[in-house]
């Protein structure tokens, strides 16, 4: 499992590096965030893995929306070189995993998720703060979408 998360982390970096537009780069960022979250869970920090998903992906989603609103191309095209580069790098990174999987996929005991009670206690104490953060992120997303796509002729792209 460790090699799976490390290779998907590297693959996410390659996707971000090779993407020409933010539309395709966001998939690499999401892959990296999920990989980091899995690594935190493997090393025994499931709360930090959850925080990584909530905060990092939420913040990057707002930045992604700002960059797509300000982007010059409405419908970006992807070349064949990017697709071939993605699949070749994916196959090279996943090849060592084929031998190491064995019987490890039958159980999830290696993820270190043994302290769910402590995680539930933390969310019961800070549940209202978590809901407030989620609402603020959703309002920010709606504001960006309202400003960006209200009038396509007079949007922020003209600036």
C-alpha positions in Angstrom: 0.0 0.0 0.0 2.9 2.3 0.7 4.3 1.9 -2.8 0.8 2.6 -4.2 0.5 5.9 -2.5 4.0 7.0 -3.2 3.7 6.1 -6.9 0.3 7.9 -7.2 1.9 10.9 -5.5 4.7 11.0 -8.1 2.1 10.4 -10.9 0.0 13.3 -9.6 3.1 15.5 -9.8 3.8 14.4 -13.3 0.2 15.2 -14.3 0.4 18.7 -12.8 3.8 19.3 -14.5 2.7 18.2 -17.9 -0.8 19.8 -17.9 -1.1 22.8 -20.2 -4.3 24.1 -18.7 -5.8 24.2 -15.2 -8.6 22.0 -16.3 -6.3 19.0 -16.5 -3.9 20.1 -13.7 -6.6 19.8 -11.1 -6.7 16.0 -11.5 -3.1 15.8 -10.6 -3.6 18.0 -7.5 -6.5 15.8 -6.4 -4.4 12.7 -6.9 -1.6 14.2 -4.8 -4.0 15.2 -2.0 -5.5 11.7 -1.9 -2.0 10.2 -1.9 -0.8 12.4 0.9 -4.0 11.5 2.9 -3.4 7.8 2.4 0.3 8.2 3.5 -0.9 10.0 6.7 -3.3 7.1 7.4 -0.6 4.5 6.9 1.7 6.2 9.3 -1.0 6.4 11.9 -2.3 10.0 11.6 -5.8 9.6 10.1 -6.9 13.0 11.5 -4.2 14.8 9.5 -5.2 12.8 6.4 -8.8 14.0 6.8 -7.6 17.6 7.3 -5.4 17.3 4.2 -8.5 16.4 2.1 -10.8 19.0 3.7 -8.4 22.0 3.8 -6.0 21.4 0.9 -8.6 20.3 -1.6 -11.0 23.0 -0.6 -8.4 25.7 -0.9 -7.1 24.4 -4.2 -10.6 24.2 -5.6 -11.1 27.9 -5.0 -7.7 28.7 -6.7 -8.7 26.4 -9.5 -12.0 28.3 -10.0 -10.2 31.6 -10.0 -7.7 30.3 -12.6 -10.4 28.9 -14.9 -12.4 32.1 -14.7 -9.3 34.1 -15.8 -8.2 31.5 -18.3 -8.2 32.6 -21.9 -9.3 29.4 -23.5 -12.8 28.2 -22.8 -12.5 24.6 -24.1 -8.8 23.5 -23.9 -7.5 20.7 -26.1 -5.3 17.9 -25.0 -2.6 16.6 -27.3 -1.7 13.0 -27.9 1.8 13.5 -26.3 0.2 14.3 -22.9 -1.9 11.2 -23.0 1.0 8.9 -24.0 3.2 10.5 -21.4 0.6 10.0 -18.7 0.0 6.3 -19.5 3.7 5.5 -19.9 4.6 7.1 -16.6 1.6 5.4 -14.9 2.7 2.0 -16.2 6.3 2.5 -15.2 5.3 3.6 -11.7 2.7 0.9 -11.1 4.9 -2.0 -12.4 6.7 -2.5 -9.0 3.3 -2.7 -7.3 2.3 -5.8 -9.2 4.8 -8.0 -7.3 4.4 -6.4 -3.9 0.5 -6.6 -3.7 0.3 -10.3 -2.9 -2.4 -10.8 -0.2 -2.3 -7.3 1.2 -5.4 -6.2 -0.6 -7.7 -8.5 1.4 -7.5 -6.4 4.6 -7.2 -2.7 5.4 -5.4 -3.3 8.7 -2.3 -1.6 7.4 -4.0 1.8 7.2 -3.7 2.4 10.9 -7.3 3.4 11.4 -7.5 2.1 15.0 -8.3 5.3 16.8 -11.7 6.3 15.3 -13.0 7.1 18.8 -10.5 9.9 19.2 -11.4 11.2 15.8 -15.1 11.3 16.7 -14.3 13.1 19.9 -12.3 15.8 18.1 -15.2 16.3 15.6 -17.7 16.5 18.3 -15.7 19.3 20.0 -15.0 21.2 16.8 -18.0 20.2 14.7 -19.4 23.7 14.5 -16.1 25.1 13.3 -15.8 22.4 10.6 -19.3 23.3 9.4 -18.4 27.0 9.4 -15.3 26.3 7.3 -17.3 24.3 4.8 -19.9 27.0 4.5 -17.3 29.7 3.9 -15.7 27.6 1.2 -19.0 27.1 -0.5 -19.9 30.8 -0.4 -16.5 31.6 -1.9 -17.1 29.1 -4.7 -20.5 30.6 -5.5 -19.0 34.2 -5.5 -16.3 33.2 -7.9 -18.8 31.5 -10.2 -21.2 34.4 -10.1 -18.4 36.9 -11.0 -16.9 34.7 -13.6 -19.8 33.5 -15.6 -22.4 36.2 -15.1 -21.8 38.0 -18.4 -19.5 36.1 -20.7 -18.7 39.2 -22.7 -17.9 41.3 -19.7 -16.3 38.8 -17.4 -13.0 39.0 -15.6 -11.2 37.6 -18.7 -11.3 41.0 -20.3 -9.1 42.5 -17.6 
